[in-house]
């Protein structure tokens, strides 16, 4: 947690000099605090502590539900990753870790969980998002969930040359463009290696993300698909950086990974039919998808700002699977919330949610309703394609 400068702040007992750092430990509780609280600006400076996670904690009166800027230290991790070239010094990256609760005879799959752009200026919100996912979906107990921070000042964030946003003090600041693909992958692997092969199954490395994180998930799949078992982008389409679809290696890598993407149907900038047609063609799958429409039960567990979607249509480019009572196409099995234990080819599906007032956020429902979407059950059955590249 490198210091950048020193500044004087009001610590409650007059002024006190503190270091401007990326992260610091709250002196009154077990939270790691973002150094962004030590900034200044035209608004909100009186609402945040410069020395503690929040004013309430500083005054000994619990935690402020809205303005607490701390992350649980038991989840917070720091790791060194390589610089961008051999002569560069190593970089520091930070992430939140949820270890698998269900320790079975074999190692657990690891899930790289990539946040959206709004977290860039409010890194403390990552814990709430990850915890909501874990609390809503008991299937996460069988996974190691690794959620890197691509936030202000972090090495994993690629800062935009043109996008700007107001920070917590209402300053107009440069905004994030996306996750840095190589560094994010290096962070994920370092986190998995820190857990060790007794905990993580390196043949079941999975990736998901929403909005900005979904685009990053696609980009990681293009670059490292031969190391990945399952890819699940939410509300974000592939950006195909640098015309990479023209590179032979890209096709070989992305064809190795099972893909299930999710979007709101009305959010037509978050998915592209041509991408799925291209992937299907190069996988030797039918050009036309099979379809199945499924109702979505109302979920009272979710924070409701808008009326949520009430059904989804699953588009599947695949072939019949299995026999007997459990038989069906991979599309039909997925629409019943069933995972494919031994698919004959990497999965390729797109689910479009519709209904209600929401036009972008599909991930809250998909992450929470395992009984409807079967996301983690599917991921748990996916394995890296035999013969593809692997990591340890």
RODO-2510 file (C-alpha; in nm, 4 decimals, decimal comma):
residues 392
     n   res          X          Y          Z
     1     x     0,0000     0,0000     0,0000
     2     x     0,2335     0,2646    -0,1290
     3     x     0,2156     0,6161     0,0060
     4     x     0,1906     0,9013    -0,2411
     5     x     0,1954     1,2116    -0,0219
     6     x     0,1005     1,3512     0,3169
     7     x    -0,1895     1,5780     0,4048
     8     x    -0,3498     1,7368     0,7084
     9     x    -0,6993     1,6246     0,8005
    10     x    -0,9424     1,6773     1,0835
    11     x    -0,9181     1,3554     1,2853
    12     x    -1,1760     1,4650     1,5418
    13     x    -0,9171     1,5996     1,7847
    14     x    -0,7804     1,8815     1,5718
    15     x    -0,5658     1,8468     1,2616
    16     x    -0,3498     1,5394     1,2056
    17     x    -0,1030     1,4543     0,9302
    18     x    -0,1872     1,1322     0,7417
    19     x    -0,0380     0,9663     0,4374
    20     x    -0,2267     0,9664     0,1083
    21     x    -0,2290     0,5929     0,0315
    22     x    -0,4170     0,3499    -0,1904
    23     x    -0,5530     0,1546     0,1102
    24     x    -0,5138     0,1800     0,4884
    25     x    -0,6301    -0,0136     0,7913
    26     x    -0,9105     0,1377     0,9978
    27     x    -0,7712     0,1818     1,3518
    28     x    -1,1053     0,0984     1,5165
    29     x    -1,2308    -0,2054     1,3263
    30     x    -1,1279    -0,4888     1,0976
    31     x    -1,1773    -0,3034     0,7699
    32     x    -0,9394    -0,2005     0,4949
    33     x    -1,0271     0,1488     0,3761
    34     x    -0,9899     0,3039     0,0322
    35     x    -0,7482     0,5965     0,0289
    36     x    -0,9953     0,7814    -0,1929
    37     x    -1,1600     0,9117     0,1254
    38     x    -0,8542     1,1327     0,1815
    39     x    -0,9325     1,3418    -0,1225
    40     x    -1,1153     1,6726    -0,1231
    41     x    -1,3664     1,8569    -0,3348
    42     x    -1,6680     2,0859    -0,3411
    43     x    -1,9077     1,8409    -0,1698
    44     x    -1,9274     1,5535     0,0815
    45     x    -1,5962     1,6223     0,2570
    46     x    -1,7749     1,6395     0,5924
    47     x    -1,9462     1,3027     0,5389
    48     x    -1,6350     1,0846     0,5285
    49     x    -1,3618     1,0176     0,7789
    50     x    -1,0019     1,0634     0,6630
    51     x    -0,8618     0,8315     0,9303
    52     x    -1,1303     0,5634     0,9755
    53     x    -1,3698     0,3704     0,7539
    54     x    -1,6496     0,6140     0,8405
    55     x    -1,7451     0,8910     1,0841
    56     x    -1,9592     0,6534     1,2895
    57     x    -1,6687     0,4152     1,3443
    58     x    -1,4418     0,7082     1,4260
    59     x    -1,6903     0,8200     1,6940
    60     x    -1,7431     0,4687     1,8312
    61     x    -2,1022     0,4385     1,7149
    62     x    -2,0961     0,1475     1,4706
    63     x    -2,0833     0,1872     1,0951
    64     x    -2,2561     0,4200     0,8516
    65     x    -2,4636     0,2056     0,6153
    66     x    -2,4118     0,4497     0,3260
    67     x    -2,0785     0,6232     0,3805
    68     x    -1,8627     0,3456     0,5242
    69     x    -1,5628     0,3170     0,2897
    70     x    -1,4142    -0,0041     0,4256
    71     x    -1,3827    -0,3575     0,2908
    72     x    -1,3639    -0,6579     0,5273
    73     x    -0,9954    -0,7266     0,5840
    74     x    -1,0570    -1,1021     0,5959
    75     x    -1,1678    -1,0851     0,2303
    76     x    -0,9164    -0,8244     0,1095
    77     x    -0,6011    -0,9532    -0,0592
    78     x    -0,2918    -0,8012    -0,2200
    79     x    -0,0750    -0,9808    -0,4747
    80     x     0,2238    -0,8999    -0,6916
    81     x     0,1840    -0,9427    -1,0671
    82     x     0,4433    -0,9027    -1,3434
    83     x     0,5069    -0,5649    -1,5013
    84     x     0,4204    -0,5066    -1,8641
    85     x     0,7662    -0,6092    -1,9847
    86     x     1,0562    -0,8072    -1,8332
    87     x     1,2439    -0,4928    -1,7316
    88     x     0,9441    -0,3412    -1,5488
    89     x     0,9117    -0,3775    -1,1705
    90     x     0,6255    -0,5941    -1,0428
    91     x     0,2856    -0,4338    -0,9874
    92     x     0,0439    -0,4666    -0,6982
    93     x    -0,3120    -0,5801    -0,7502
    94     x    -0,5962    -0,6150    -0,5007
    95     x    -0,8969    -0,8424    -0,4924
    96     x    -1,1678    -0,9814    -0,2678
    97     x    -1,1698    -1,3521    -0,1954
    98     x    -1,4541    -1,5801    -0,0914
    99     x    -1,3063    -1,9225    -0,0222
   100     x    -1,5123    -2,2347    -0,0947
   101     x    -1,7167    -2,3322     0,2091
   102     x    -1,7859    -2,6842     0,0897
   103     x    -1,4488    -2,8596     0,0963
   104     x    -1,5002    -3,1904    -0,0817
   105     x    -1,2604    -3,4672    -0,1768
   106     x    -1,1544    -3,2797    -0,4889
   107     x    -1,0495    -2,9168    -0,5453
   108     x    -1,3169    -2,6563    -0,6222
   109     x    -1,3691    -2,4535    -0,9401
   110     x    -1,2482    -2,0936    -0,9256
   111     x    -1,4671    -1,8067    -1,0474
   112     x    -1,3188    -1,4793    -1,1701
   113     x    -1,5920    -1,2232    -1,0902
   114     x    -1,5561    -0,8872    -1,2697
   115     x    -1,7404    -0,5759    -1,1502
   116     x    -1,9002    -0,2940    -1,3486
   117     x    -1,7698     0,0566    -1,4157
   118     x    -1,9495     0,2250    -1,1229
   119     x    -1,7167     0,0472    -0,8791
   120     x    -1,4214     0,2444    -1,0197
   121     x    -1,4910     0,5506    -0,8026
   122     x    -1,6560     0,3574    -0,5171
   123     x    -1,4369     0,0489    -0,4562
   124     x    -1,5985    -0,0206    -0,1198
   125     x    -1,9219    -0,1193    -0,3022
   126     x    -1,7535    -0,4314    -0,4423
   127     x    -1,8009    -0,6116    -0,1123
   128     x    -2,1756    -0,5422    -0,1110
   129     x    -2,2089    -0,6758    -0,4657
   130     x    -2,0033    -0,9889    -0,4016
   131     x    -2,1766    -1,0540    -0,0700
   132     x    -2,5197    -1,0157    -0,2321
   133     x    -2,4192    -1,2777    -0,4898
   134     x    -2,2895    -1,5189    -0,2256
   135     x    -2,5884    -1,4693     0,0051
   136     x    -2,8446    -1,5139    -0,2729
   137     x    -2,6890    -1,8198    -0,4360
   138     x    -2,5901    -2,1084    -0,2055
   139     x    -2,4093    -2,2773    -0,4972
   140     x    -2,1248    -2,0264    -0,4488
   141     x    -2,0206    -2,2341    -0,1462
   142     x    -1,8632    -2,4801    -0,3848
   143     x    -1,6500    -2,2146    -0,5592
   144     x    -1,3497    -1,9983    -0,4866
   145     x    -1,4799    -1,6548    -0,5860
   146     x    -1,2076    -1,4035    -0,6801
   147     x    -1,3185    -1,0436    -0,7463
   148     x    -1,0349    -0,8112    -0,8571
   149     x    -1,0494    -0,4348    -0,8103
   150     x    -1,0170    -0,2299    -1,1308
   151     x    -1,0756     0,0922    -0,9389
   152     x    -0,9173     0,4349    -0,9190
   153     x    -0,5420     0,4053    -0,8715
   154     x    -0,5394     0,0263    -0,9193
   155     x    -0,3085    -0,1436    -1,1690
   156     x    -0,5949    -0,3497    -1,3148
   157     x    -0,7893    -0,0440    -1,4370
   158     x    -0,7401     0,0961    -1,7861
   159     x    -0,8272     0,4647    -1,7594
   160     x    -1,0233     0,6181    -2,0448
   161     x    -0,8750     0,8910    -2,2627
   162     x    -1,2136     1,0585    -2,3013
   163     x    -1,4665     0,9344    -2,0436
   164     x    -1,5020     1,1425    -1,7284
   165     x    -1,7140     1,1096    -1,4152
   166     x    -1,7691     1,2859    -1,0851
   167     x    -1,5947     1,1249    -0,7889
   168     x    -1,7283     1,1086    -0,4306
   169     x    -1,6336     1,4727    -0,3734
   170     x    -1,7998     1,5837    -0,6993
   171     x    -1,4701     1,6440    -0,8771
   172     x    -1,4702     1,5827    -1,2512
   173     x    -1,2112     1,3045    -1,2975
   174     x    -1,1013     1,0600    -1,5696
   175     x    -1,3169     0,7465    -1,5711
   176     x    -1,2375     0,3823    -1,6322
   177     x    -1,2410     0,2242    -1,9767
   178     x    -1,2091    -0,1438    -1,8894
   179     x    -1,0106    -0,4081    -1,7011
   180     x    -0,6521    -0,4557    -1,8188
   181     x    -0,6769    -0,8067    -1,9670
   182     x    -0,3256    -0,9398    -1,9024
   183     x    -0,2950    -0,7941    -1,5537
   184     x    -0,6411    -0,9134    -1,4514
   185     x    -0,5626    -1,2653    -1,5689
   186     x    -0,2285    -1,2550    -1,3865
   187     x    -0,4084    -1,1436    -1,0694
   188     x    -0,6599    -1,4283    -1,1020
   189     x    -0,3886    -1,6896    -1,1503
   190     x    -0,1858    -1,5511    -0,8590
   191     x    -0,4945    -1,5689    -0,6371
   192     x    -0,5622    -1,9277    -0,7441
   193     x    -0,1995    -2,0270    -0,6864
   194     x    -0,2083    -1,8678    -0,3416
   195     x    -0,4984    -2,0992    -0,2561
   196     x    -0,3081    -2,3914    -0,4025
   197     x    -0,3976    -2,6968    -0,6139
   198     x    -0,5521    -2,8652    -0,3122
   199     x    -0,8188    -2,5937    -0,3089
   200     x    -0,8519    -2,4871    -0,6748
   201     x    -0,9146    -2,7141    -0,9726
   202     x    -0,7113    -2,5498    -1,2492
   203     x    -0,9117    -2,7381    -1,5125
   204     x    -1,2253    -2,5569    -1,3919
   205     x    -1,1342    -2,1886    -1,4115
   206     x    -1,4497    -1,9890    -1,4859
   207     x    -1,5090    -1,6215    -1,5701
   208     x    -1,8124    -1,3969    -1,5308
   209     x    -1,8692    -1,0226    -1,5184
   210     x    -2,1404    -0,7643    -1,5667
   211     x    -2,1545    -0,4534    -1,7841
   212     x    -1,7911    -0,3344    -1,8067
   213     x    -1,6922    -0,6639    -1,6447
   214     x    -1,8816    -0,8560    -1,9138
   215     x    -1,6801    -0,6940    -2,1903
   216     x    -1,3641    -0,7767    -1,9959
   217     x    -1,4834    -1,1372    -1,9583
   218     x    -1,5186    -1,1626    -2,3367
   219     x    -1,1724    -1,0114    -2,3879
   220     x    -1,0189    -1,2535    -2,1387
   221     x    -1,1891    -1,5385    -2,3238
   222     x    -1,0370    -1,4210    -2,6525
   223     x    -0,6906    -1,4129    -2,4982
   224     x    -0,7000    -1,7060    -2,2559
   225     x    -0,9961    -1,9189    -2,3661
   226     x    -0,7818    -2,2315    -2,3905
   227     x    -0,7248    -2,2071    -2,0127
   228     x    -1,0914    -2,1406    -1,9241
   229     x    -1,3710    -2,3922    -1,8661
   230     x    -1,6728    -2,1576    -1,8718
   231     x    -1,7463    -1,7966    -1,9640
   232     x    -2,0635    -1,6094    -1,8597
   233     x    -2,0791    -1,2410    -1,9642
   234     x    -2,3758    -1,0408    -1,8293
   235     x    -2,5025    -0,7316    -2,0154
   236     x    -2,1935    -0,6701    -2,2232
   237     x    -2,0862    -0,7738    -2,5713
   238     x    -1,7448    -0,8552    -2,7117
   239     x    -1,5428    -0,5535    -2,8299
   240     x    -1,3074    -0,7597    -3,0499
   241     x    -1,0077    -0,5383    -2,9708
   242     x    -0,7591    -0,4814    -3,2516
   243     x    -0,9614    -0,6765    -3,5107
   244     x    -0,8570    -0,9920    -3,3272
   245     x    -1,1220    -1,1990    -3,5077
   246     x    -0,8795    -1,2029    -3,8012
   247     x    -0,6142    -1,3812    -3,5929
   248     x    -0,6069    -1,7577    -3,6188
   249     x    -0,5056    -1,7962    -3,2557
   250     x    -0,8127    -1,6059    -3,1355
   251     x    -1,0467    -1,8525    -3,3035
   252     x    -0,8602    -2,1491    -3,1572
   253     x    -0,8732    -2,0045    -2,8040
   254     x    -1,2340    -1,8823    -2,7927
   255     x    -1,3590    -2,2051    -2,9530
   256     x    -1,2306    -2,4044    -2,6537
   257     x    -1,4496    -2,2418    -2,3888
   258     x    -1,8168    -2,3020    -2,3050
   259     x    -2,0124    -1,9751    -2,3221
   260     x    -2,3466    -1,8711    -2,1778
   261     x    -2,4187    -1,4994    -2,2162
   262     x    -2,7073    -1,3056    -2,0610
   263     x    -2,8635    -0,9674    -2,1469
   264     x    -3,1869    -0,7752    -2,1295
   265     x    -3,3517    -0,8113    -2,4687
   266     x    -3,4155    -0,4351    -2,4877
   267     x    -3,0464    -0,3650    -2,4185
   268     x    -2,9496    -0,4465    -2,7768
   269     x    -2,6046    -0,2873    -2,7490
   270     x    -2,5044    -0,5495    -2,4930
   271     x    -2,5203    -0,8459    -2,7316
   272     x    -2,4505    -0,9048    -3,1023
   273     x    -2,6136    -1,1839    -3,3013
   274     x    -2,3261    -1,1892    -3,5501
   275     x    -2,0825    -1,2855    -3,2728
   276     x    -2,2806    -1,5983    -3,1890
   277     x    -2,3328    -1,6853    -3,5565
   278     x    -1,9560    -1,6518    -3,6127
   279     x    -1,8721    -1,8634    -3,3105
   280     x    -2,1306    -2,1287    -3,4073
   281     x    -1,9977    -2,1509    -3,7625
   282     x    -1,6395    -2,1948    -3,6491
   283     x    -1,7415    -2,4581    -3,3933
   284     x    -1,9245    -2,6581    -3,6570
   285     x    -2,2628    -2,5899    -3,4958
   286     x    -2,5866    -2,5088    -3,6805
   287     x    -2,6137    -2,1462    -3,7916
   288     x    -2,9702    -2,1201    -3,6625
   289     x    -3,0265    -2,1459    -3,2890
   290     x    -3,2842    -2,3493    -3,1039
   291     x    -3,5092    -2,1482    -2,8755
   292     x    -3,6941    -2,2027    -2,5504
   293     x    -3,8857    -1,9410    -2,3486
   294     x    -3,9045    -1,9794    -1,9702
   295     x    -4,0889    -1,7743    -1,7030
   296     x    -3,8838    -1,6043    -1,4299
   297     x    -4,0348    -1,6255    -1,0796
   298     x    -4,0519    -1,3015    -0,8852
   299     x    -3,7562    -1,2825    -0,6483
   300     x    -3,8269    -1,0917    -0,3267
   301     x    -3,4658    -1,1364    -0,2098
   302     x    -3,3354    -0,8787    -0,4553
   303     x    -3,3144    -0,5056    -0,3942
   304     x    -3,5918    -0,3665    -0,6119
   305     x    -3,5561    -0,0254    -0,7715
   306     x    -3,7479    -0,1299    -1,0820
   307     x    -3,9909    -0,4061    -1,1666
   308     x    -3,7798    -0,6975    -1,2824
   309     x    -3,8066    -0,9143    -1,5959
   310     x    -4,0610    -1,1976    -1,5987
   311     x    -3,9329    -1,4330    -1,8692
   312     x    -3,6310    -1,5158    -2,0801
   313     x    -3,5675    -1,6824    -2,4128
   314     x    -3,2675    -1,9092    -2,4364
   315     x    -3,0978    -1,9303    -2,7765
   316     x    -2,8781    -2,2358    -2,8073
   317     x    -2,6444    -2,3382    -3,0826
   318     x    -2,6053    -2,7070    -3,0053
   319     x    -2,7013    -3,0686    -3,0598
   320     x    -2,9207    -3,3247    -2,8787
   321     x    -2,7725    -3,4504    -2,5513
   322     x    -2,8388    -3,7683    -2,3540
   323     x    -3,1260    -4,0131    -2,3659
   324     x    -3,4208    -4,1173    -2,1554
   325     x    -3,6183    -3,8962    -1,9173
   326     x    -3,3402    -3,6438    -1,8818
   327     x    -3,2780    -3,6153    -2,2547
   328     x    -3,3183    -3,3061    -2,4655
   329     x    -3,1235    -3,0466    -2,6512
   330     x    -2,8694    -2,8485    -2,4548
   331     x    -3,1073    -2,5532    -2,4920
   332     x    -3,3949    -2,7469    -2,3346
   333     x    -3,1798    -2,8770    -2,0513
   334     x    -3,0528    -2,5261    -1,9758
   335     x    -3,4044    -2,3856    -1,9736
   336     x    -3,4919    -2,6450    -1,7080
   337     x    -3,1963    -2,5284    -1,5011
   338     x    -3,0045    -2,8488    -1,5778
   339     x    -2,6318    -2,8504    -1,6519
   340     x    -2,4642    -3,0631    -1,9145
   341     x    -2,2306    -3,3109    -1,7487
   342     x    -2,0594    -3,4231    -2,0686
   343     x    -2,1450    -3,1928    -2,3582
   344     x    -2,0048    -3,3211    -2,6873
   345     x    -1,8913    -2,9691    -2,7797
   346     x    -1,8288    -2,6476    -2,5850
   347     x    -2,1586    -2,4842    -2,4928
   348     x    -2,2776    -2,1739    -2,6820
   349     x    -2,5912    -1,9994    -2,5550
   350     x    -2,7464    -1,6549    -2,5247
   351     x    -3,0309    -1,5819    -2,2809
   352     x    -3,2369    -1,2651    -2,3335
   353     x    -3,4517    -1,1467    -2,0425
   354     x    -3,7614    -0,9363    -2,0967
   355     x    -4,0512    -0,7749    -1,9145
   356     x    -4,0654    -0,5237    -1,6308
   357     x    -3,8892    -0,1883    -1,6230
   358     x    -3,5229    -0,2912    -1,6124
   359     x    -3,3292    -0,2267    -1,9339
   360     x    -2,9698    -0,3222    -1,8408
   361     x    -2,9289    -0,5104    -1,5136
   362     x    -2,9892    -0,8769    -1,5835
   363     x    -2,7145    -1,0022    -1,3528
   364     x    -2,8912    -0,9656    -1,0186
   365     x    -3,1522    -1,2192    -1,1271
   366     x    -2,9188    -1,4592    -1,3058
   367     x    -2,6715    -1,4666    -1,0172
   368     x    -2,9483    -1,5118    -0,7595
   369     x    -3,1902    -1,7534    -0,9257
   370     x    -2,9861    -2,0695    -0,9523
   371     x    -3,3050    -2,2736    -0,9676
   372     x    -3,4098    -2,0868    -1,2843
   373     x    -3,0823    -2,0268    -1,4694
   374     x    -2,8537    -2,2965    -1,3249
   375     x    -2,5458    -2,0815    -1,3837
   376     x    -2,3146    -2,2242    -1,1162
   377     x    -2,4380    -2,5814    -1,1549
   378     x    -2,3440    -2,5545    -1,5226
   379     x    -2,0055    -2,3988    -1,4435
   380     x    -1,9269    -2,6696    -1,1892
   381     x    -1,9652    -2,9371    -1,4614
   382     x    -1,7512    -2,7559    -1,7203
   383     x    -1,3871    -2,8484    -1,7629
   384     x    -1,1121    -2,7113    -1,9771
   385     x    -1,1166    -2,8828    -2,3161
   386     x    -0,8740    -3,1802    -2,3126
   387     x    -0,5652    -3,0986    -2,5151
   388     x    -0,6043    -2,7230    -2,4730
   389     x    -0,3457    -2,5212    -2,2866
   390     x    -0,3576    -2,5329    -1,9106
   391     x    -0,2111    -2,3470    -1,6144
   392     x    -0,1014    -2,4473    -1,2677
***
